[in-house]
Amino acid sequence: MRLRVATWNVWWRFGDPDRRRDAIVAVLRELDADVVALQEVWWHGEGSFADDLAAELGMQVALRPSRDPASWVSSLPGAEAYGIGNAVLARGTLGEPVVAPLPAPPREGATRMVLDVVVDTPAGSCRVVTVHLTSTPSSRLRCEQVRALAAHVAAAPSTDLPPVVLGDFNAEPDSDEMRMLEGLLTEPAAPGLLLANVRRWALDPAEATFTPANPHVVATAAPPVRIDHVLVGLGRGTVPVRIARSAVFGAAPVAGVWPSDHAGVVTDLDVGPP
């Protein structure tokens, strides 16, 4: 069977969120993924954007807000009524979400966390772990965050399928933190934990997810980089999984509206005996 998983940072309340909302829905509806991890999801008094997406797409949702969104709220006038968090949407039943804190600089408070949820797929259970690592220019703190993330994944109970770890890592593929997390080109962040980055199966492994081709990014003066990733556990689980393809999505405007400052990453997994 084919299992499609994706990750996307939806840029909280920045830009024009009301116009971007419809563009995000349109992109996700066309993508038709079985599992979608979202970062920078906005919250309000009546629920969250992830709840809205789940209802529109006919999916289940697991979501957890940041315990302290003050650093985000202070950066956007008029956003006092909104929180921020991570979410997982899935077609299958979701287990009880587990949240674990990650190290974070004082200016970010308690905004960085692991969201871990087991998804029931037709081929068996699958642990889905999503993160949004710090955007600080130095990789030192992200290395600390990766060690905490890897320790969490390594200690988590096994599922039928190998774990899928995905999100906005704010780190390029050849950075210290991403090489540690993979454990394929250097010592792994947690002993015995190997996670293959699906970009290795992409037609264009260097295709950026954060690029000045997107007008939302131009003001940052950032070069084109791939900082959003999907990783699949190696040697874990009892159901075989093969990475069939990987690509970037959400990298163009929808009816004149760019849906986010990030593009997302999608991968198709062939699950079960060949």
N, C-alpha and C positions, 0 to 999 in steps of 0.2 A: 504494500500500500504506500501511498505518497502522503507525507505529512509536511505541510508548509508552515514555517515559523518565521517571524519577523520582529524587528525592533525599530522603534522610531521615537525620537525626541520631538515632542509637539510644541515646544517653545512657550510654554506657560501662557501668560496673558499679554505677551509682547506683541508688537505690530498691531494689527486690527483683528483681534481674536474672533469677533462675530463673523467677519467675512472668511477668515481662515478656517473656521469650524466646518463650513459646508465643503470646503476644498479637502480638508482632512477626511471627512466622511466619504467623499467621492473616491479618493485615492484608496482608502482601506476597503471600500466595497469592491472596487475593481481588482484589488490585490487578492482578495478571497483567501486569506490565510487562515489556518486552523488555530494558531497561537500567535498573539501579538503582544510584545512587551512595550510599554509606553513609559516615557520619562517626561518630567515637567507637566504632569496632568494638573489642571486647575480644579480647585474645590470651592464650593460656595455653600450657603446655608441650606439649600434644598438637595444637595448631592454633589456630583462631580461630573466632569466632562467624560470620564471613563464610563460612568453609569449611562450617560446619554449615548455614547458610542455602542456600548453593549446592547442597548435597547434597539438602536437603529440597525445593527448588524446581526441581531439574533444570536448573541454570544453571552457566555457567562463572564463574570468579572471578579477579580480579586484586586483590591487596591488598599493602599495604606498611605496616609498623609505624613508629611514631615512633622516631627514633634515641635519644631521651632522654625516657622517660615519667615521670621522677622527680617533676615538679610535679603530675602527676595522681595518682600513687601516694600521695604525701604528703598529698593531700586526702581520702583515703578509707581509714580504718583497715581492715586485713585484705586490702588489694588488692595486696600486694607481689608476688604470683605472676602478676599480669596486666599486659600492655602495652596500648597503644592505637594505633589507626591508621585509615586510610581504605581503602575498598574499592570496587570496581565489580563488579557481577554482570551477566551478559549471557547471552542465549540463543545468540548467535552466538560464533564463535571470537574469542579475544582475542589481540592482539599482545603483544609484550614491554612490560611497563609501564615508564614513564619517571618518575622522581621528581626534583623540583627543590625546593630549599629556599626558604622565604619568610622575610623579616625577622620577628623575634619579640622580644618583651621578654625580659630576662634570666630572669624568673620562669618563663617558659614553655619555656626551653631550646630544643631542636631539635624541638618538637612540631608546628610549622606547616609544611606542605609542599603541593606540587602533585603529584597523582597523575594521570598522563596515559596513556591506553591507547586503541589503535585497535580498534574493534569491527567485526567483519565482519557486516553485515546483508544481508538478501535484496536490498536496493537498492544495495548497495555499502559501501565502508568509511566509518566515521564516527569522528572523534576525540572521545573523551569525557574531559573534564578536570574533576576534582573537587577541592575545597578545603574547609578549615575555618579561617576567618580568626580572628584574635584577638578575644577578648571584652572587651578593655579598653574603658572608657567613652569614651575619646578616639578620634576617627576618624583622627587623623594617621597612626598606625601602619598601620591598614587601608589608607589611601591608598598607603603604601609597598608593602604587600603586593599591592594591586591592580595597581600599576605593574609589579611583578615578574611577576605572573600574566599580565597582558596582553602583556608582552614575550615570555613563553614561548609563548603561543598564537599570536601574530603570526609568530614565527620557526619554528613547527612546520611540517613538510611538509604539503602539502594532502592531503585525503582526498576521496572521491567526494561525500559529504555535507558540509555545513558543520559546523564544530566545535560541540559542545554543552558549555557550561561550567556547572557546577552544584555546589551544596553549601550548607553553613551559612556564610554570609558575616558573621553577627553585625552586619548593617547593614540599615537600613531602605531602601526603594526610592528615596527622594528624598535620601539621604545623598550627600555629596561622592564617596565611594568608589564607590557603585553608579552614579551618573551618569557618572563617569569611565569605569567599566568598559563601560557601554553605549555611550558616545560619541555619544548621540543628542541630549542636551540641553546638553552642554558638550564641550570638547575631549577626545577619547578618550585613555585612558591610554597607548595605543600607536598611533602614526600609522596611520590607515587601518583600524583594527580596530573594527568596529561589531558589537555583540552585543545583540540584542533580548531584553528580559526578558519571558518568556511571561505574566507577570501582566497585561500589556496585553490579553491575549485571555481573561482569566478573567471569569467571571460576576460575581465579587466581587473586584476587584483589591486591595482593602484587607484581605481575610481574613487573620487573623493565623496565624502558625505557632508563636508563643510567646505563650501567653495564660494569665492567671490562672483561666480556665475549667478549665484542667488543674490538678488538685491538686498535681502535682509542681512547678508554677511559683509557687504562692501564696507560699511562703516567701521568694522572691526579691523580692517587692514590685514586680515589673516590670509595666508596662502591656502591653496586647495589641499586639504588633508582628509584622510580616512580615519575617523575617530570613533565611529560606531561599529560594533562588532557582534558577531554571533559565533560562539564556540561550542563545540560538541565534545563530550567526554570520550576518551579512548579507553578501551578495555574495561568498561563498566556496563552494568545491565546484562540481562540475559537475552534480549531481543536484538538481533543485529541491525545496525543502521548504517547506511551509506549516503554520503553527501552527493546529491545528483547535480545540483547547480546552485549558484549564488549570484545575486545581483543587487544593485542599488535601485530604490524606488522613491517616488515623491520628489524627483529632481527636476521638475518642470512646473510651470504655473497651470492652474486649473481655472478655466474661464477668466484668465488674467490675474489670478490670485496665487501667489506662492504659499503653499500650505504651512510651511515651517522654515526656520533657518537651517535645519538639518534635512538631509535626505535620510531615508531608512535603509536597512539591509534586510533582504529576504533570502531564505534558503529553502530548497526542497530536499527533504530527506526520504529516501527509499527505506522503508521499515519492514523487517521480516526477512525470511530466507530469500536468496536471489532466485 
